[in-house]
């Protein structure tokens, strides 16, 4: 099991002792996190580290994952797109299936706890089946600031029954009659995706992936999702390619609750047009060491999202000392201090310009990478995340 003590030399000085003190009043309290997938996506990665750390400081922490049929996950993918402003048509039969799947899950998993955190829209309707005791929080990881109104109105009927909500950024939220809290997501510096790799480990992984390091590598790691704009990344690469000999690696896959990824992947393959310097890697959801090695091998990491919840791939790359160029959206704007830890851009041309600038100025790249790593240490490690949850549990009085 992950122990908090292991982070003493990595986290900011004094934070580990502070977290032990925070947890003293909460010993034995039961907390359950519920989401829709064990693999794929930032939520699952956070819970994989956060739940054991809650246990290590004396809480009875558990993680439950709901199941669902293909129609359910098609519906919740449509929810995701609609909540981020994309027009969707969701017939009543799909909404009825969504409610039925939540009802079935409520019968199959234990929801009896002092503190229950329901993550994102997929299990939101579980609130209808809450036991008499315990505080329930809806944790929304996506941007619902400008949602398709019908979809938000459907979900809102469940959200307002919670004791509070958590959003990643203030501007992601909606006006609600319940308390709202702000918690940034985080990365685990000791996980396989972020731990130090020996040169031999890194080279073996790159060899297995057939990724050559004979040219500077541009890298984007994300699921194949339209909001991640992989087609825009290819366009930016082609503009830079006129001046620099480099490679583009697009690495990703899909989460088990995202049925749309295959269509986007085919569009990306078509856009690559058999360019030998564009490498598309379809990785399984648990390819943590592979992503780690790719981020360490990259010269520049991109996260050119058009809409984004938070975008933890940015913090992951920054932790490895890489300059990042990201879309001016969502949590990317919180992670990238413009001109210090990276650059945010609004267009293909803007991304290409910043890539070109960094490749022409390696000293700027090195300094930016160093500053980026320290910024993550102080703001986006799992130890800070643990402290936020302990503070919230104490505040709501579980």
Steps between C-alpha positions, in 0.01 A plus 500: 500500500613855426622669818507873557848473647638417155431858387702673771800574275287600200220717634565855626672507836273438799195388303512133606497579873225754440282239328540255788384771740202585280385137502514455879133597552375277218638162600271216392262715298371316195528670161389348170594630155283392206582538131441313174837348407804342664721571198540796269467868576621726778226417751600134523867591526434742785286252692761226457737709714262709711301214651807314638637828637172565682535151646861567600397794721232299682178531297293205382517597132348293219461533124193369316457485122157485339425277205288572196393380159608645165197728481577638846854602406382644168255709698757622751745582218223714349453656846872581509491670159177685575625629834802645320271684257467261205146450373375146562175316439421261783163326465289414806578129466870570562416708808282218629785254452735737685264505798453124493875433495546729800218320681665162434836627622345635819389144577842351426743729682522616858424870548488504879778735616570819691607675180414401141658666195324437168720583202354655183163443326512122459404409860334834589151347532619272783404785733141372474606195701710658772477346849368712787844587638807651339591806293492474121712713267478514120850543354484642146824475303372665181412853392124555538513879471316509165309174474224394268211608716275193472778264605608719790138535618468121500815454710435798722197329655744252653786742575287727721428206730867469597649666808752682281693496175868513409626665181854524364471871416259774614394576144400137441210523742130575473287697743370249752312516833760279672859571614768486230868423559815539290755216477760481225585150377852367554764251393675233702879544466560140615260331258631308201395786276708758687780325694860534395617260230853378453651569156488126435129480586419794279694370202348152530147644501570726201656210313192289564276783376728546197542870579828644373673789675718601205289817457327734746165354601175691526259303716134513584363241741122484523205286413392536139228754562392795284535737793872406524544623138747239371429621144607851600822357645578337165439829322733686738768233452481541123559874530804449724631220278573758229779638720601217738561130447299340778257223587144511628374230732128483579456252782175403658196286489162504663347447839261211552215754533575680168357325192581784257878461497524258207335745259739779596797265473411418140483871416845550651645211299358647180641846581848353559510392134772241554754766607792292634571767764149483645460210739158408635516276805181332615577423862300295750349687795771373736802602287643711781868419455469552125353848547769579757778406257343692212463818705862478612617448142305794358656837429164676527166369622169626365149490639318698235153449642203700377306427819652344807402403850846533649749316280732315736729407211625857530611456862645157416724646230595799715603264781746344255653840427337556162367826354134460410290674237130471577166626384371810676221315675399346829757391754782535249495874568556435872797269443680702233639831618544670165865531406613342829380138509372487142274676251126499436377547144171556321578373151699259288721787388559607860606150597737479203653837584572399860645162397727677251606755765592235756692285254703806402575579867609188689610703803144631533368144477731381777416785738129464432517129576674560832246762605215276389612212723524720807158651428348152498677411826338792675155481347400173333633201694271238656607611850331837446192319372489284813510813714211652308280196565592486866409867534168443323410199716576703811298796371182307422518336842505129422 
